[in-house]
Amino acid sequence: MFNTMTLVKVVGGIGAPLLIFLFGNWAATVLFSTGGGHGEGNMQAYSVEVEGAAAPAKEEAATEEPTFEDLLAAADVAKGEKTFGKCKACHKLEEGANATGPYLYGVVGRDVATAEGFSYSSAMQEHGGQWTPERISEFLTKPKDVVPGTKMSFAGLKKATDRANVIAYLATIGG
């Protein structure tokens, strides 16, 4: 029932593609090698200290991060509009057009929890104050940490540049 010809076909069917793959891998390695290894023929460099020579100046390893004000001043409104795509599922930009979240028309500078017709959580109502760019940025970092008990289930925007871009975009909408 099971003869040697069938066995040869099975082994050939498995072995041939494997050999082709291995040959292709070897050929690609030879053709596209950058020579970055430490094998024979590769040159290595060593630094030699010379007495009396001035040591090269080291650049500061930790560069200062720009402030939020700097990021906001350099914000890209077009990128903010693109990043706002993450917000569109729950927020509308038309005045009075509440959805899962309140409308964001004129939100920059508006008092917290004052979008007409939206039912805010008690935590958000107690948060109070105004939506300044700094407060919006803080909130968008991780809403549940800033206002525990908020209805907003958004995980947040980790990058400060993304937050600055979105806030710059929102500042162009209404107000």
N, C-alpha and C positions, 0 to 999 in steps of 0.2 A: 504494500500500500504506500509506504513512504520510501521512495527510492533515492539514490544518490543524486540524480539529476535535480530533483526538487530541492534537496539540501544545498546543492551548488547555487541554484537560483536564489534561494533565500539569503545565503551568505554573500553572494555577489550583490544582491539588492540592498543589503545593509552596508557592506564594506565599500562598495564603489563610491557612494555619496560621501562617506567618511573620508576616504582618500582624497577625493576632489576638494573637500572642505580643508583638509590639512595642507594640501598643496597650495590652495588659494591663500591660506593664512601665511604660509612660508613666503610665497611670492610677494604678498603685500608688505610683509615685514622687510624683505630685501629692498623692494622698490621705494618704499616710503620711510625708511629708517632715517632718523635725524642725527644719529651718531652721538646721542646724549649719554650713552652708557659709560661705564668705567672699564671696559674691556681693552684688549690690545689695540694699539693705534690711536687711542684717544689721549689727547693732551690734558694734563692736569695742571692747575695753577696753585702755587703756594705763596703765602704772604711772608715776606722777610722783613723783620724789624731792623731798622738801621739806627744806631745810637746817634742821638743829637737831632734826628729828623723830627719835625713837628707831626704830632698825631693828627689824622684827619678829623675835622669837626664832625661830631655826630648830630644828625638832625633830631629834633624832638620826636620821640616815638609817639607820644600822645598829642595829636593836634587837637586844638579846641574845636568843639562842635559849634556850628552856628546857632545863634539864639533863635527862638521862634519868631521874633520880630524880623530878623534877617531873612528867614525862610519865607515869611509872609510877604515881605517886600519883593522877594525874587520869585514869588509863586507864579506858576503857569496856569492861567485860567482854562486853556484848552485841555490840559492834562487833568485839571480839576473836574471839568465836565465829563471826561472819560471815566475818572475814578468814581464820580457820582453815580455811574451806572450800577454800582453795588447798592445804592440807596433807593433806586427807583422802584424796587419791589414793594417798598412800604411807604415811601414819601413822594408827594407830588409838589410841583413848583408853582402851581396856580394858586392864587389867593383863595382861601376858603375850601380848597379841594382836599379834604382829609381822606386818608386811606387807612391802612393798618396803623400808620403813624401820622402825626400832624403834618399839615402842609408846611413847606419850608420857604415860602415866599416871604422875603424880608426878615428872615430869621436872625441875621447878623445885627445885633443891637436891640433885638426885641426882648421883652421880658420873658423869663422862663415860664412855661406852662400857660401861655396866653393865646394859643391858636384857637380862634372861635370855632365852636362846634366839636372840639375833640375832647374826649374823656381821658384826662391824664391820671396816672397812678398818684396815690397820696404822697409817695416818696418824691415824685417829680414836682408836685405842687409845693412840698416843703423845701425843696432845693432852692427855690427862689433866685432872685437876682436877675441879671441880664445875660443874654447870650453874646458875650464879647468874643472876639476871635480866640483869645487865650482859653476861655472857659469851654468853648466849642471844641477846641483842640484837646483839652484835657478829657472832656466827655467822650470824644470819638476814639481816644486811645483804648479805652475799655469801659463802655457805659455802665455795666453792672458793678464795677468797682467804684466808680465815681458817685453813682446814685443807686445804692442797693435798694432793690424793690421796684426798679423801673420796669416798664413793660417791654422796653426795647431789648430784643434778644440778639442784636448784632454783636459779633465778637470784637469788633474794633478795627481801627487802622493802625498798624504798628509803626509805619514809617511817618516821621514828622513831615517830610516833604509832601507825602500824599495828603495828610491832614491840611497842611497849608494851602495846597492847590485846591482842595475841595472848598475850603473856607473862602478863598479868593473868588472861586466860581460862585458860591452862594451869595457873596457880597454884591455880585452883579445882578442878582435876581431880586427885584423889588427894593423897597426901603428907600 
